[in-house]
Each structure stands twice: as structure tokens, then as C-alpha cells.
Amino acid sequence: MRPLGAFGHGQHDHGLRPAAAAATQSLLLARRIGAPRCVRLVDDLLPRFEPYAHASGVAELLQLAAA
């Protein structure tokens, strides 16, 4: 699976931060309202974030997903 395709070397932080924040908020809301299909949708995105685990917001998303 390709990493988040729109992000090139050195340019990924601009779109990656909002994407990680949106995924984090989506995961939190899905868990809070008990929406397993929505949780699964976010889980399906995680492999695309993993190459950027060092980027701002991504580590937090990955930790939350693992919890």
C-alpha cells in the first residue's frame, strides 16, 4: 500500500497534520458513540500514516489507535 499519495519528500507535513488531526477526531468520536464501522474506516487508513510516524500528530493517532 502506498503512503498518503499527495505527500512528497519534505512536503508531507502540510497536508499530513490536518489529515492526522481529522483521523484522530474521527476515531475519538466513533469510539464515543459506539460506531464500529467508523472505527474500522479509520483503522483502514492507519497503514498509510505509518511511514510518517515521526510527523506531528501522526504518533498520537497511532498511539490512540493501538489503545
A tleap script that builds the chain and sets N, CA, C and O, in Angstrom:
source leaprc.protein.ff14SB
mol = sequence {
  NMET ARG PRO LEU GLY ALA PHE GLY HIE GLY
  GLN HIE ASP HIE GLY LEU ARG PRO ALA ALA
  ALA ALA ALA THR GLN SER LEU LEU LEU ALA
  ARG ARG ILE GLY ALA PRO ARG CYS VAL ARG
  LEU VAL ASP ASP LEU LEU PRO ARG PHE GLU
  PRO TYR ALA HIE ALA SER GLY VAL ALA GLU
  LEU LEU GLN LEU ALA ALA CALA
}
set mol.1.N position { 0.844 -1.182 0.000 }
set mol.1.CA position { 0.000 0.000 0.000 }
set mol.1.C position { 0.887 1.242 0.000 }
set mol.1.O position { 1.846 1.333 0.766 }
set mol.2.N position { 0.561 2.180 -0.853 }
set mol.2.CA position { 1.329 3.421 -0.948 }
set mol.2.C position { 1.056 4.320 0.239 }
set mol.2.O position { -0.057 4.329 0.764 }
set mol.3.N position { 2.066 5.087 0.678 }
set mol.3.CA position { 1.827 6.111 1.691 }
set mol.3.C position { 0.874 7.158 1.135 }
set mol.3.O position { 0.571 7.150 -0.058 }
set mol.4.N position { 0.410 8.039 1.968 }
set mol.4.CA position { -0.502 9.096 1.556 }
set mol.4.C position { 0.040 9.755 0.296 }
set mol.4.O position { 0.968 10.561 0.357 }
set mol.5.N position { -0.541 9.409 -0.837 }
set mol.5.CA position { -0.002 9.714 -2.140 }
set mol.5.C position { 0.285 11.171 -2.424 }
set mol.5.O position { 1.185 11.458 -3.214 }
set mol.6.N position { -0.419 12.093 -1.835 }
set mol.6.CA position { -0.254 13.502 -2.167 }
set mol.6.C position { 0.967 14.121 -1.495 }
set mol.6.O position { 1.279 15.285 -1.744 }
set mol.7.N position { 1.645 13.382 -0.670 }
set mol.7.CA position { 2.728 13.963 0.117 }
set mol.7.C position { 4.079 13.522 -0.418 }
set mol.7.O position { 4.407 12.336 -0.396 }
set mol.8.N position { 4.860 14.479 -0.898 }
set mol.8.CA position { 6.201 14.187 -1.391 }
set mol.8.C position { 7.219 14.376 -0.289 }
set mol.8.O position { 6.868 14.741 0.833 }
set mol.9.N position { 8.443 14.136 -0.595 }
set mol.9.CA position { 9.520 14.310 0.372 }
set mol.9.C position { 9.593 15.760 0.809 }
set mol.9.O position { 9.694 16.660 -0.025 }
set mol.10.N position { 9.541 15.988 2.104 }
set mol.10.CA position { 9.657 17.333 2.641 }
set mol.10.C position { 8.386 18.152 2.552 }
set mol.10.O position { 8.315 19.236 3.130 }
set mol.11.N position { 7.387 17.664 1.848 }
set mol.11.CA position { 6.152 18.417 1.689 }
set mol.11.C position { 4.991 17.806 2.455 }
set mol.11.O position { 3.919 18.407 2.520 }
set mol.12.N position { 5.174 16.641 3.031 }
set mol.12.CA position { 4.057 15.911 3.606 }
set mol.12.C position { 3.465 16.561 4.849 }
set mol.12.O position { 2.291 16.341 5.146 }
set mol.13.N position { 4.236 17.351 5.583 }
set mol.13.CA position { 3.716 17.918 6.823 }
set mol.13.C position { 2.545 18.869 6.600 }
set mol.13.O position { 1.693 19.008 7.477 }
set mol.14.N position { 2.489 19.521 5.449 }
set mol.14.CA position { 1.434 20.498 5.217 }
set mol.14.C position { 0.050 19.856 5.175 }
set mol.14.O position { -0.895 20.418 5.729 }
set mol.15.N position { -0.097 18.722 4.550 }
set mol.15.CA position { -1.377 18.042 4.484 }
set mol.15.C position { -1.516 16.934 5.499 }
set mol.15.O position { -2.625 16.504 5.815 }
set mol.16.N position { -0.402 16.477 6.003 }
set mol.16.CA position { -0.413 15.345 6.921 }
set mol.16.C position { -0.973 15.725 8.281 }
set mol.16.O position { -1.739 14.961 8.869 }
set mol.17.N position { -0.605 16.879 8.783 }
set mol.17.CA position { -1.102 17.308 10.099 }
set mol.17.C position { -2.623 17.376 10.139 }
set mol.17.O position { -3.231 16.799 11.041 }
set mol.18.N position { -3.260 18.066 9.185 }
set mol.18.CA position { -4.725 18.106 9.215 }
set mol.18.C position { -5.353 16.730 9.000 }
set mol.18.O position { -6.398 16.429 9.577 }
set mol.19.N position { -4.721 15.897 8.174 }
set mol.19.CA position { -5.251 14.552 7.948 }
set mol.19.C position { -5.174 13.723 9.224 }
set mol.19.O position { -6.122 13.016 9.566 }
set mol.20.N position { -4.048 13.808 9.927 }
set mol.20.CA position { -3.906 13.071 11.183 }
set mol.20.C position { -4.868 13.595 12.233 }
set mol.20.O position { -5.444 12.815 12.990 }
set mol.21.N position { -5.048 14.911 12.287 }
set mol.21.CA position { -5.986 15.502 13.252 }
set mol.21.C position { -7.411 15.063 12.955 }
set mol.21.O position { -8.159 14.733 13.875 }
set mol.22.N position { -7.794 15.053 11.694 }
set mol.22.CA position { -9.145 14.635 11.319 }
set mol.22.C position { -9.363 13.161 11.650 }
set mol.22.O position { -10.421 12.784 12.152 }
set mol.23.N position { -8.365 12.334 11.370 }
set mol.23.CA position { -8.482 10.909 11.679 }
set mol.23.C position { -8.562 10.682 13.183 }
set mol.23.O position { -9.329 9.836 13.644 }
set mol.24.N position { -7.780 11.428 13.946 }
set mol.24.CA position { -7.811 11.307 15.408 }
set mol.24.C position { -9.178 11.691 15.950 }
set mol.24.O position { -9.756 10.971 16.764 }
set mol.25.N position { -9.690 12.823 15.498 }
set mol.25.CA position { -11.012 13.269 15.963 }
set mol.25.C position { -12.099 12.287 15.535 }
set mol.25.O position { -13.027 12.018 16.297 }
set mol.26.N position { -11.989 11.758 14.338 }
set mol.26.CA position { -12.965 10.778 13.857 }
set mol.26.C position { -12.935 9.519 14.700 }
set mol.26.O position { -13.983 8.966 15.034 }
set mol.27.N position { -11.744 9.066 15.045 }
set mol.27.CA position { -11.608 7.862 15.862 }
set mol.27.C position { -12.174 8.087 17.259 }
set mol.27.O position { -12.883 7.234 17.794 }
set mol.28.N position { -11.860 9.238 17.845 }
set mol.28.CA position { -12.394 9.543 19.175 }
set mol.28.C position { -13.926 9.584 19.169 }
set mol.28.O position { -14.571 9.019 20.052 }
set mol.29.N position { -14.494 10.251 18.179 }
set mol.29.CA position { -15.952 10.347 18.091 }
set mol.29.C position { -16.573 8.979 17.844 }
set mol.29.O position { -17.566 8.624 18.480 }
set mol.30.N position { -16.000 8.214 16.930 }
set mol.30.CA position { -16.535 6.887 16.626 }
set mol.30.C position { -16.538 5.995 17.861 }
set mol.30.O position { -17.496 5.259 18.098 }
set mol.31.N position { -15.476 6.059 18.639 }
set mol.31.CA position { -15.438 5.265 19.873 }
set mol.31.C position { -16.453 5.760 20.881 }
set mol.31.O position { -17.108 4.963 21.553 }
set mol.32.N position { -16.588 7.089 20.990 }
set mol.32.CA position { -17.507 7.659 21.972 }
set mol.32.C position { -18.954 7.294 21.668 }
set mol.32.O position { -19.724 7.025 22.590 }
set mol.33.N position { -19.336 7.278 20.405 }
set mol.33.CA position { -20.734 6.989 20.068 }
set mol.33.C position { -20.962 5.511 19.769 }
set mol.33.O position { -22.083 5.100 19.468 }
set mol.34.N position { -19.907 4.720 19.852 }
set mol.34.CA position { -20.052 3.283 19.627 }
set mol.34.C position { -20.344 2.946 18.180 }
set mol.34.O position { -21.298 2.226 17.887 }
set mol.35.N position { -19.531 3.460 17.278 }
set mol.35.CA position { -19.721 3.242 15.842 }
set mol.35.C position { -18.583 2.378 15.293 }
set mol.35.O position { -17.601 2.911 14.777 }
set mol.36.N position { -18.703 1.065 15.397 }
set mol.36.CA position { -17.600 0.185 14.997 }
set mol.36.C position { -17.233 0.287 13.518 }
set mol.36.O position { -16.063 0.120 13.173 }
set mol.37.N position { -18.192 0.555 12.640 }
set mol.37.CA position { -17.864 0.690 11.220 }
set mol.37.C position { -16.975 1.908 10.981 }
set mol.37.O position { -16.066 1.868 10.153 }
set mol.38.N position { -17.242 2.984 11.706 }
set mol.38.CA position { -16.420 4.192 11.573 }
set mol.38.C position { -15.022 3.958 12.139 }
set mol.38.O position { -14.034 4.422 11.572 }
set mol.39.N position { -14.942 3.246 13.245 }
set mol.39.CA position { -13.636 2.896 13.810 }
set mol.39.C position { -12.846 2.083 12.791 }
set mol.39.O position { -11.649 2.304 12.608 }
set mol.40.N position { -13.512 1.151 12.134 }
set mol.40.CA position { -12.857 0.317 11.130 }
set mol.40.C position { -12.357 1.160 9.949 }
set mol.40.O position { -11.282 0.897 9.410 }
set mol.41.N position { -13.127 2.162 9.554 }
set mol.41.CA position { -12.699 3.037 8.462 }
set mol.41.C position { -11.392 3.754 8.807 }
set mol.41.O position { -10.488 3.847 7.977 }
set mol.42.N position { -11.303 4.257 10.032 }
set mol.42.CA position { -10.068 4.918 10.462 }
set mol.42.C position { -8.944 3.895 10.544 }
set mol.42.O position { -7.825 4.163 10.106 }
set mol.43.N position { -9.235 2.728 11.101 }
set mol.43.CA position { -8.217 1.674 11.191 }
set mol.43.C position { -7.656 1.322 9.815 }
set mol.43.O position { -6.466 1.041 9.675 }
set mol.44.N position { -8.518 1.340 8.805 }
set mol.44.CA position { -8.073 1.017 7.451 }
set mol.44.C position { -7.109 2.068 6.888 }
set mol.44.O position { -6.329 1.776 5.981 }
set mol.45.N position { -7.163 3.285 7.427 }
set mol.45.CA position { -6.260 4.348 6.980 }
set mol.45.C position { -4.881 4.280 7.627 }
set mol.45.O position { -3.919 4.828 7.089 }
set mol.46.N position { -4.777 3.622 8.759 }
set mol.46.CA position { -3.545 3.647 9.543 }
set mol.46.C position { -2.295 3.213 8.782 }
set mol.46.O position { -1.244 3.826 8.968 }
set mol.47.N position { -2.359 2.178 7.930 }
set mol.47.CA position { -1.137 1.802 7.208 }
set mol.47.C position { -0.572 2.938 6.346 }
set mol.47.O position { 0.633 2.991 6.100 }
set mol.48.N position { -1.427 3.826 5.897 }
set mol.48.CA position { -0.950 4.950 5.080 }
set mol.48.C position { -0.272 6.020 5.935 }
set mol.48.O position { 0.530 6.802 5.425 }
set mol.49.N position { -0.585 6.059 7.217 }
set mol.49.CA position { 0.058 7.019 8.122 }
set mol.49.C position { 1.380 6.492 8.677 }
set mol.49.O position { 2.259 7.278 9.031 }
set mol.50.N position { 1.525 5.181 8.755 }
set mol.50.CA position { 2.690 4.592 9.423 }
set mol.50.C position { 4.041 5.071 8.888 }
set mol.50.O position { 4.957 5.254 9.689 }
set mol.51.N position { 4.215 5.282 7.585 }
set mol.51.CA position { 5.516 5.777 7.126 }
set mol.51.C position { 5.863 7.166 7.678 }
set mol.51.O position { 7.018 7.588 7.625 }
set mol.52.N position { 4.876 7.860 8.197 }
set mol.52.CA position { 5.075 9.223 8.713 }
set mol.52.C position { 4.916 9.273 10.226 }
set mol.52.O position { 4.515 10.301 10.772 }
set mol.53.N position { 5.226 8.179 10.905 }
set mol.53.CA position { 5.025 8.081 12.347 }
set mol.53.C position { 5.736 9.188 13.117 }
set mol.53.O position { 5.343 9.509 14.238 }
set mol.54.N position { 6.767 9.770 12.533 }
set mol.54.CA position { 7.522 10.841 13.198 }
set mol.54.C position { 6.857 12.205 13.027 }
set mol.54.O position { 7.220 13.153 13.723 }
set mol.55.N position { 5.910 12.319 12.132 }
set mol.55.CA position { 5.304 13.628 11.829 }
set mol.55.C position { 4.349 14.066 12.934 }
set mol.55.O position { 3.772 13.246 13.650 }
set mol.56.N position { 4.203 15.358 13.047 }
set mol.56.CA position { 3.337 15.951 14.059 }
set mol.56.C position { 1.910 15.427 13.939 }
set mol.56.O position { 1.288 15.525 12.881 }
set mol.57.N position { 1.405 14.877 15.022 }
set mol.57.CA position { 0.037 14.379 15.068 }
set mol.57.C position { -0.110 12.913 14.714 }
set mol.57.O position { -1.046 12.258 15.172 }
set mol.58.N position { 0.789 12.392 13.914 }
set mol.58.CA position { 0.659 11.002 13.475 }
set mol.58.C position { 0.974 10.033 14.608 }
set mol.58.O position { 0.272 9.037 14.781 }
set mol.59.N position { 2.019 10.312 15.378 }
set mol.59.CA position { 2.354 9.422 16.502 }
set mol.59.C position { 1.190 9.321 17.473 }
set mol.59.O position { 0.889 8.243 17.984 }
set mol.60.N position { 0.534 10.453 17.726 }
set mol.60.CA position { -0.614 10.460 18.640 }
set mol.60.C position { -1.758 9.615 18.075 }
set mol.60.O position { -2.403 8.861 18.803 }
set mol.61.N position { -1.998 9.750 16.780 }
set mol.61.CA position { -3.042 8.950 16.137 }
set mol.61.C position { -2.734 7.469 16.257 }
set mol.61.O position { -3.605 6.680 16.624 }
set mol.62.N position { -1.506 7.086 15.952 }
set mol.62.CA position { -1.138 5.682 16.012 }
set mol.62.C position { -1.209 5.123 17.438 }
set mol.62.O position { -1.593 3.971 17.637 }
set mol.63.N position { -0.837 5.943 18.427 }
set mol.63.CA position { -0.936 5.506 19.826 }
set mol.63.C position { -2.398 5.327 20.227 }
set mol.63.O position { -2.756 4.345 20.877 }
set mol.64.N position { -3.230 6.276 19.836 }
set mol.64.CA position { -4.655 6.187 20.154 }
set mol.64.C position { -5.268 4.950 19.530 }
set mol.64.O position { -6.037 4.235 20.172 }
set mol.65.N position { -4.928 4.702 18.291 }
set mol.65.CA position { -5.479 3.535 17.591 }
set mol.65.C position { -5.045 2.234 18.233 }
set mol.65.O position { -5.794 1.257 18.233 }
set mol.66.N position { -3.835 2.214 18.781 }
set mol.66.CA position { -3.316 0.999 19.406 }
set mol.66.C position { -3.929 0.745 20.774 }
set mol.66.O position { -3.886 -0.380 21.273 }
set mol.67.N position { -4.496 1.771 21.381 }
set mol.67.CA position { -5.049 1.655 22.740 }
set mol.67.C position { -6.390 0.929 22.739 }
set mol.67.O position { -6.993 0.744 23.796 }
savepdb mol mol.pdb
quit
